[in-house]
Amino acid sequence: LELNREVSLFIDIGAEMIFDEEKKKYEIISGQWKTGEELVAIYSGLLSNYPGLIGFIDPLHPKDSVSWNTLIDQLGNKCLLITDRTTRAIFPTHYQTDS
């Protein structure tokens, strides 16, 4: 199978599980905290380095609306953004859907 031709990759972040609502940060590794904006920068770097990566599932906590706005502004036209909490998908303009 050829990556990005026959197979594409998504990363399921599960950000809801690593978000601390009090700190408004994500614990990506034990004791290492990142803001939502820092996660967006990480996701952007991953997209640049791995062309077979086409999307993220649950990239941010649903209540982190400021970071969601940043994510959509910066990456919304570069990849698929899916959240299973609301069963909502954000499709970049270059992806075609049947609906």
C-alpha positions in Angstrom: 0.0 0.0 0.0 1.2 3.4 -0.9 0.8 6.1 1.8 -1.3 9.1 0.7 -2.4 7.3 -2.5 -4.0 4.1 -1.2 -3.8 4.8 2.5 -4.2 8.0 4.5 -3.5 8.6 8.2 -5.5 10.3 10.9 -4.3 10.8 14.5 -6.9 10.4 17.2 -5.6 12.9 19.8 -8.3 12.3 22.5 -7.6 15.8 23.8 -10.6 15.7 26.1 -8.8 13.1 28.2 -5.6 15.3 28.6 -7.2 18.7 29.2 -7.1 20.3 32.6 -10.0 22.8 32.7 -8.6 24.6 35.7 -5.2 25.2 34.0 -6.7 25.5 30.5 -3.8 23.4 29.3 -3.1 19.9 27.9 -0.8 17.5 29.6 0.8 15.8 26.6 3.4 14.0 28.6 3.4 13.5 32.4 4.3 16.9 33.8 4.6 18.6 30.3 1.8 21.1 29.7 0.9 22.8 26.4 -1.7 25.5 25.6 -4.2 24.9 22.8 -2.3 27.2 20.6 0.9 25.2 21.2 -0.9 22.1 20.2 -2.1 23.7 17.0 1.6 24.5 16.2 2.5 20.9 16.9 -0.3 19.7 14.6 0.8 22.1 11.9 4.4 20.7 12.1 3.1 17.2 11.8 1.1 18.0 8.7 4.2 19.6 7.1 6.4 16.6 8.0 4.0 13.8 7.1 2.2 14.3 3.8 0.2 11.1 4.4 -1.4 12.6 7.5 -4.7 14.1 6.4 -6.6 14.8 9.7 -7.0 14.8 13.4 -9.7 13.3 15.6 -10.6 15.2 18.8 -7.6 17.5 18.5 -8.8 19.9 21.3 -11.2 19.8 24.2 -14.8 20.8 23.1 -14.8 23.7 25.7 -11.5 25.2 24.4 -13.3 27.4 21.9 -10.4 29.9 21.6 -8.0 27.2 20.5 -10.7 25.7 18.2 -11.0 29.0 16.4 -7.2 29.1 16.0 -7.1 25.5 14.8 -9.8 26.1 12.2 -8.2 29.4 11.0 -4.7 27.8 10.7 -5.4 24.2 9.6 -9.1 24.1 8.5 -8.1 24.2 4.8 -5.2 21.8 5.2 -6.7 18.8 6.8 -9.8 17.1 8.2 -10.8 18.0 11.7 -13.2 15.5 13.3 -14.7 15.5 16.8 -16.6 12.4 17.8 -18.3 14.3 20.7 -20.5 16.2 18.3 -20.0 14.0 15.3 -18.9 17.0 13.4 -16.3 17.1 10.7 -14.7 20.1 9.2 -13.7 19.5 5.6 -11.1 21.6 3.8 -12.3 23.1 0.6 -10.1 20.7 -1.5 -11.8 17.6 -0.1 -15.0 16.6 -1.9 -17.9 15.0 -0.1 -21.0 13.2 -1.4 -23.4 15.3 0.7 
